[in-house]
Amino acid sequence: MTHAPSERRPAWLNVLAALAVLGLAAGAWTGLVTSPPDVNQGELIRIMYAHVSVAWISFLATGVAAIAGMIFLWRGARLADVVSVAAAEAALLFGALTIIGGMTYSRPTLNTFWTWDAKLTLTALMVALLVGVFVVRGLIDDPQRRGRVSAVILIVVLASLPLNYLAAEWFRTLHPAKAIDLTGGGVTMDPIMLQILLLNVVAAALIFGWLMAERIRIGLREARALEAREARERDREDEVVRVR
């Protein structure tokens, strides 16, 4: 079957996919093989590279989704809603991976998969609200109202992120002190481990970019199909009016 040119996957998206796969392979290799064991945590430090990377990207994806949602609230542009949905799906994926990574990390170090401390609870709340975005979207038929409601939820999730980031400092939590403190504490991580962590962050960012670009492409196709269907329905209604 021959596809229309507009439906063909662009070459740059294939290149981005290849870079994402290569980045994932490089990050996994350096984290599992190249990284030295930690003085205190030993080999468990290897889980940290994936856990922290997906956590950071989940924050980034939530920010992109919320900002696109704000643009939709302001302008009502369907493209903004498509971008918001694509980023929200990625945020949900990376948020779920964050929780799974944290549970994997916690079991051998704390002898428990889960505890309701501040940071873990806020992360679980973030994921629950992201799930709520798609539950709400499934319940509302009108595209404009659906986009507005989901945008408001995403703004609430965005507002919770600073509290999530600072929870380890503001509340008693099982999370260790941040080795990379963006609030002025500086970097206390070993340079080799820092390089490996940043490589894994870049790899996770490439995967996020790839998934989001692919989802936007699909979302735009769905939006065009919806617009065409709405146009046909308007034409039929106009025809009925003319007949009457």
C-alpha positions, 0 to 999 in steps of 0.5 A: 500500500502506498502512503501519501507523502504527508504520512511518510515518516520523515528522515530526520525522525529516523535519525533521531530514533537511531541516536536515541537507541545509540544513546541508550546503549552507550548509557547502559554500557557506561553505567553497567560496565565503565562506572566504578562502584560507589564507596558507600553503596557499592554496585547499587550505584548503577541503578542511580544512573537510570533512576535519576535520568528518567526522574529528570526527564519526567520533570522536563516532560511535565513542564513541556506538557504544562506550557503547551497546555497554557498556550492552548488555554490562551490561543486554543490552537489544536497544535498546542493540545497535540504537543501537550498530550504528547509530552504528558504521555512521555511524562507519565511513562518516565514518571512510572519508570521513576517509581519503578527505579526508586522501588528497585533501588530501595529494596536492597538499601532500605529493605522495603519497596515503598514507604510514604515519605514526602518525596515518594508520595509527591512522585506518586501524586504526580503520576496519579494526576498524569493518569487523571489527565488521560482519564478526563480526556477519555470522558470529554467529547468536545476537543476544546473543553477536553484540552482546557480541562487537561491543561489545568490538571497539567498546570497543577502537576507543574506547580508541584514539581518544585516541592517535589525537588525540594522535598528531600531538604524540607521534609524528613525523607529516605532520599539521600542528600542531592549530589547535584544541588541546583539550589546552591549546594554545588556538585559533590559527585565523583567526576567520572560518575557525573559524566556517566550520569549526564550521558544517561540524562542525554540518552533519556532526553533523546528518547523523550524527544523521539517519542514526543516527535513521533506522537506529535506526528500521529496526533497531527494526523488524528487532528486532521482526520477529526477536522475533515470529519467535522467538515463533512458533518457541517457540509451534511448539515448545510445540505439538509438545511438547503433541502428544507 
